[in-house]
C-alpha cells in the first residue's frame, strides 16, 4: 500500500497538513488493528502469539519537498515521524539538500537509531554528513559525495554486498576484538591482584616490570589486531544466501551486556586458575619471587593466545605466524633479558630465571595443564551451543563446511524454516527493502502514477465524492484523494490518451475511466518519461 502526501497549490497551510497527517495516521492504525487483532485465550491476551502469525500490512510513504517544508516549519515532525514509523519505506521526492539532512537528523534524534545515507552528487553531501554512516557513489555526478562519505562504491548494486557481507564482517570483528581486549587486560591485571593477598597489599609484583610492559606492547599485540582485520565468521556466499544474518549485527547479538558479563567472569576464572595452580604447585618451596612469577606470566600468555584461537573462525598463514612469533619472541626476550640483567631490579634479581625454568619438568607440566583447565569452561560452552539451540550464525558456519550443492539445498531449507518461525525478510529483494532506514538520494519517476484528468471528468467525480476515505477490495487497497492537481497550460498527447498531473499509482485492476483510458501496464509503458507534472495532494493507501 502506498501513502502519498504532496502539495499542488500555493494554499497549503499548517492546519491542512496537520489534519492530513492525523487522518492518514488514524487510517494506518486502523489497518494494523484490523490485520493484527488481539486474540484472547480464556479472557487473557497471551504474549506467545507473535506478529508473524498474521502478516501486518505494509505501507509506503511518498512525500514531496513542499510538504516537508510545511512539516518542519509548523512543528509537525513528531506526527510525520509517527506516520513514517508505520511504513516499510519512505520516499522524500523533490526535496532540497537541507530537507534531506533534516530528515536524517530527525530520525537520529527521535528514534535513537543508527542511520545510513547514500548519494551520488553534491546535493547529497549534507545528508551524507548528517548520518552515522555515509556512502558515496562515484559516477557522472562527480566526486563530491565520495569525498564527504565514509565508504565509496562505484555502482548502487554494490550496496547489497557492502551491507550484507562487509557490514556483517565489520561488526563481528570489532565486537569480538573489543571484548577480547577487555578480557585480556582483566585476566592479566587480576594476576597481580591475587598476589596482593600474599604480600600484605604492598603493591609489589611477582613479575618483572619489563615483562609486564612488553606483555601488552609486543607479546599479545599483533594477534588481536589481525583477528580484528582478517577474521570471517561466515563466508560471503552464505551471507548473501542468508540475508537474515544481517540482523545479527542490527540486534547487537555479539557485543551486548550479557556477553560482556560472561566474558568478565570467565576472565576472573582464568586468572584464578593461572595464579593458584602454580601457587599450589610451588607451595612450601624455596623458590624466589621471580621464579614464582615467571611460570604465571608464561601460562597467562599461552592461555590468552589459546583463548583467541578458540574465538577465531578463519585461520590464515598470518594468524599462525603471529601466534607462533608471539610465543617465540616472549621466550627469546626472556632468555636474553634474564641472561644479561644481573642487577636490574634490586633487591630481587631476575638473572638466569627463565634458563632455570626451562630445565625444570614442572614448568612444562604447568604450561600444558593450566591453560587446558582455564579454557575448559569456554570450550564446554562452545560445544554446548553447537549441540543445543545453535544460533543462526553457527548454523551458517556449519553450512560453509558442506559441498556447494548440498550447501545451497540446506540454505533453502533453513530459510524456509525461518520464514515459518520468525518474521524475517524472505528474500534478497525483501531485505534490500528492509535494510534500510537508508536515506537515499530520492528520485521520482516522471510517469509514476499518472492518471487521465479527462477520465476523472468522464466519471463525473467531484471533490465531495473523492475526498471521503472509501474502502475497496483488497486488490485495490484504500484510497483517499484530497485535492486534484492543478492543470498545466499545455498537455502532451499519448497514444492511450491525454495524461496530465502525477497521481498515486493505481493498480491495473482499478478502472479510472472508460475502457480506452484504463491504466494498465501496457498503457504505463507508453507514458512520456520526460515530462514532469505536479503531484496530486493525496494519500493513497
N, C-alpha and C positions, 0 to 999 in steps of 0.2 A: 504494500500500500504506500502511496506517495502523498506527502503533505507539501503543498506549495503555498508559500506566503510571499507575495510581491506587491509592489506599488505601481500603479499605472497613471494616476492623475497627480496633479500638484497638491490636491487636498487630501492629505493622509495624516490625520492628527494623531497625537499620542493616545487619546481615548479610543480611537478606532483600532489602532494597533493593539492596544491592551485588551479590548473586547474580543478581537480576532484570536489573540493568543489564548485567552481564557476559554473561548468556545472550542477551539481546537484541542486544548489540553483536556478539557472535560470529555470531549468525544473520544479521545485516545484512551483515557482512563476507563470509560465505559466499555470499550472494546476489550481491554485487559480483563475487566471483571466478567464480561460475557464469555470470553475464551478460556479463562482460568478461574472457574468458580471454586469456592472453598467447600470441599466435601467434608461432611461430618460423619463421625463414627461413634454411635451411641451418644449423640448430642455433643461430642467433643471434636474439635478440629485437630486431627493428628498432624504431626510435623513430618511424618515419614513420606507423605505424598510429595514428590518433587515436581518442579515445574516442567520437567522433561516429559512427564506422562501426558500432559495436554499442551501441544505446541502453542506458544504465545504468538500473537500477531506481530508481524514485522513491519515497521513503519520507516519511511524515509522522508526527511525534511529537506525542502528546497526553498531557499530564502535569498532575496536579492539584496544588493548593497544599499538601496534607498531605505528599505525596511530595517536593515541593520542600523542605519544611521538614526532612525526614529527610536529604535530599541535602546541604543547606547545613550542617546541624549535625553530620553524620557525615563531613564532608570528602570527599564523593564528587563534587565539582564537575568534576574532570578527566574522570571516566568519563561523567558526564552530558553534558559538552561534546563528548567524543569521539563519543558516540551522536548528538548533535544535528548534528554536522558532516556526518554521512552522510544527513541528512534534508533534503528540499526545504523543508519548513516545520515550525515547532514551535509548538504551541498550549499555553500555560500557562493552564488554566482554574481558576476558583475560587481565585485567588491573591490575596494581600494586597498593598497598595501597596509594602511593604518588599520582598516577594519579587520584584515586578516590577523594582524598581530594582536588586536584587541580580543578577538575570539579565542586565540590561543591562550592569552593571559587570563581570560575569564575562566576557561576550563581548568587551567593550572591552579588558579586562586581558589575557586569554589569547590571543585571536586577533589583537590589534593591528589592528582594523578600525574603520571609521567606522560608528557606529550611528545610527539614527533611531527616535525614539519618537513615537507619535501617540496622543492620548487626548482624551476629551471631558468628563471630570469631575475633581473634586477628588482622587479616589483615584489619578489618573494623574499627579499633579504630580511626585511623587518620581521616577517613571520618565522623565518628560519632561526633568527637570533632570539626570538621570544620563547621558543620551545626548548624543552630539555635536551632533545637530540635533533640536530638539523642535518638534512641530507640535500645535497645539490646535484642536479643533473647537468652534465656538461653537454652542450649542443649548440644549436643555432642562436639561442638567446644570449649567448655569451658566457663568461666565466664568473660573473658577479655572485651568483648563487653558490657556486662551488667554493669560492674563496671565503664566503661567510659561513660555510657549513662545517659540520664535524666529519661527515663522510661524503664521498663523491662517487657517483655511479654514472656510467655512460648511457644507459637506457633505463627507462622506467621498469621494464620487466625484471631487471636485476634486483629490484626491491624485495621480491619474494625470497630469493636466496640470502640476501643481506639480513633479513629478519629471521627467517626460519632456521637457517644454518649458522651464520656467523653471530647472530644475536643470541642464540642458544649457547653456542660455544663460549662467547664472551662472558655471559652471565655465570655459567658453570665454572669457568676458570677463575674469574675474580672472586666469586663467593667461596670456593674451596681454598684459594690461596690466602684470603683474608682470615678465614677460620684457622687455617694451618699456622699462620704466623702467630695468632693468639695462643694456639696450643703449644707451639714450640717454646715461646718465651715463658709461659706459665709453667711448663714442665721443668725447664732448666732453672728458673728462679726458685722454684719450690725445693730444689735440692739444697740450696743454701738455707732456706727457711727451716727445713727439718734438722739441719746441723746445729742451728741455734739452740735447740733444746739440750744439746750436749756440750755447749761451750758457754753456758750462762748468758746467752743473748748478748755476747760481747761484740758481735759484728765480724768476727774472724771467719775465714773461709778455709775449706779443706782443699780447694782447687787454686792453682797458681793464677795470679792476676792476668798474665799474658794469655794464658789459655782461655780464660773467661772472655777476654776482649776479642780474641780471634774466633771464638766459637760462633758468634753471630756474624762476624765480619767476613770470615773466609770458609770455615768448616761447613756451615749449613746455609750459605747464601745462594749459591748457584742452583742447586736442585729445586728449591721453591720457585725461583724465577722462571726456569724452564717449564716447570709444572704449570705456572700461570700463563705461559705463552703458547705451548705446543700441545697441551692435553686436549683430547677429543673423547668425550664420554660416549657419543653416538656418531655414527658415520653420516656424511652429508646425504647419501641416498636415502637412508632411513628417516632422517629428519624431514626431507621433502615428501617422503611417502606417508609420514605420520605427522601432519600439521598440529595435532593435539599436543605434541611435545613442546610447542611454543608456550603453552600455558604453564609449563614447568618454571619458566622464568617470571612470567607475569604474576604468579601466585607466590613467588619467593619460597619455593619448596626446599632450597638448599640453605640459604642464609636466613634463618629465622631463629626466634628466641629459644625454642626447644632444642634445635640443633646446637646452638651455641652453648646452652647449659650442659647438654650431654657431653660435648667436646671438652668443656672445662672440667667436668667431673672425671672424665677419662684422663685428662692431663694430671689431675691430682693423684689419681690412682697410679699412673705410670711413674710419677715422681716418687711416690711411696715405695714402689717395687724397686726402682733403680737405686734408691738410697738404703733401704733396710735389708735387702738381700745381701749386698756387700757388708753391711754393718754386722749382721748376724754371722756372716762367714768369718770376718776378721775380729769378732768379739773376743776379748781376753787375750789378744795377741800383742806383740811388742812393736808393731809397725808404726812409723811416724805418720804425721797428719797428711802429708802429700802422697805417701804410699797408700793411704786410705782413700784419698780423693781422686787419685788417678784412675782406678777402676770405675768409680762412679761416673767420672767425666767420659770415659770411653764407652761405657754401657749406655749412657744417655744419648751420645752421638749415634750409636747403632740403632737405638730404639726410635729416635726421631726420624732417621732416614728410612728405616723399615716401615714406620707408620706412613710416611709419604708414599712408599712403594705400594702400600695397600690402597691408598686413595687414588693413585694414578690409573687411568683406564687405557692410556695409549703409551706404549713403550717404543722409543726410538733409540738410535745409536747415541744421540746426545744425552738422553736420560741415563743410559747405562754408563757412559763415560763419566758424567758428572758425579754420579753416585760413587763409583769406584775411586775417582780422583779425590773426592772429599775425604774418604777414609784414608787413602794413601797419603794425602797431604797432611792430615792430622798426625799420622804415625811418624812421618818424616820430620815434621816440625817438632814434635815432642822429643824424638830421639836427639835431634841436633840441639835443641834448647836445653834439655836436661844434661847433655854431654858437655856443653860449654858454659853453662851458668853455674858457677861454683859458689858465689856469694851474692846471688841476685836478690834474694828475698830473705834477709836475716830477720829473726833468728832461725826460721825454718830454712831448709835447703833442698831444692828440687833436683839436686845433682844426682845423675845416674838413676832416677826413679823409674822411667819408662824401660830402661835396659834391664833392670831387675824384675819388673813386672812381666816382661816378655819371656823371661826364663822361668817363670812360675806357672805350673799347670793349673793352679787355682784361678789365675787370671783368665785363661782361655775358657775354663768351665763357666765362670761367671758371665763372660761375653756371649756364650751360647745359650745359657739357660735363662738369664734375666730378661733379655728382650722378648723371648717367647712368652714368658709369664706376663710381662707387661702388655703385650699386644693380643693376648688370648681373648679377652672380652670383646675387643673391637672385631676381631676375626669371627668370633661367635655371632655377633650382631649382623655382620655382613652375610654369613651363611644362613642365618635365620630369615633375613629379608629375601634372600633368593629362594627360600623354601615356602614360607608362609607370607601371603599378602605382598607379593612382589609389586613394586610401583611400576608405572608405565615406562619410566626411563630404564629400569632394569630389564624389563621385557624387551625393550628396543635393543639393549646391549646384547641380549641373548640372540636376537634375530640377526645381528651382524655376523654371528658365527656360522649361520646356515648358508647353504648354497643359494645362488641367485634365484633360481626358480622356486625353491621352497620358501625362500625369504619373502618373495612377492606374495605367495599364497598365504603365508602367516600374517603378513601385514594387512591383507584384505580381511582375514578373519578377525584380527584384532580391532580393526576399525569398525567392522560391523557389530562386534560385541560392545564397543564403547558407545556406539550410537544408541543402543538399547538400554544402556545403564546410566550414562551421564549425558548432559546437554553440552555437546561439543561440536565444533564445525565438522560437517560431514565430508567435505572435500576441500581441495586446494582453493577452489573458487570461493567457497564459503569462508574459508579462513582469510582470504585476501579481503573480503568484505568486512570481516570481524576484526582484523588486525589493526588496526586502527587507532581509533581515536587518532587517526592521522589527519593532519591539517594539510591537505594537498592544494596546490595552486588550482583554483576552480576553473572549469571550462563548461560552458553551456552550449550544447549543440544548437545551431540555428534552427533546426527543424524539430527540436524536441517538443512534441506535444502541440502540434498546430491543428487548429480546427477551423472549419469554414464558418465565417460570420454569416454568410448567406444561408448556410444550413440552419443556424440557430434562428434566423428570421423566418425560414420556411416552417420551422416547428412552432413559431409563434410564442417563443419563450420570453417572458417579461422578467423584470428584476424581482418581482414578488414571487415568481414561480421558481426561480433558480436559487434564491437566497436560502430558503429553509434547507436544513440538512435532511436528506432523504436517504433511506437505506435501500439498497438494491440487492441483487443476488450476490452470492459470494464471488462470482466471477467478475462482477462489475465493481464491487467494493463500495465505498462510501464517497459521496461527492458533495462538496459544498462550494458553490460559486458565489463569491462576494461582490464582484464588480466586473463587468465586461471590459475588455481592453479598449483603449481609445483607437479610433480609426485613423490610419495614416492617409495622407492625401493621395498616395499612389498605391496601386496593388499590382502584383505580378500574376500573370495568367499561368495556370498549370493545366496539364492535360486532364487531370482529375477534377479540376475546379479551381476557384479562386480562394486562396487562403490568406488571411490577414490576422496578425496577432499570434502570440505564443500562449497556448492554453495547456493546462495539465494534460499529461499523456492519458489518453482514454483507451481502454482495451479494445481489441478488434471486434469483440462481440457486442460493443455498445454502438448503436446507430445514432449518429449525430445529425443526420439529415435524411435526404432521400437516398434511394439506392445508389444513385450516381455519386453521392457525396459521402459515402461510408468511409470511415477511417479504418483502413486495413493495412497490413504490412506492405501490400503491393503499392497502395497509394502513398504510404510513408516513404517508400523508396524514391518516389517521384518528386519529393519536396525539394525546393530550392535550398541548397546548402550554403548559399552566400548571402541571403537576405536575413537581417535581424529584425524581429518585430518585438513589440513590448509585451511583457508577460502579463497575463491576467492576474488581477489581485484575487487570488483564490486559494482555497485549501482543499486539496484532493486527498481523500483517504481511501 
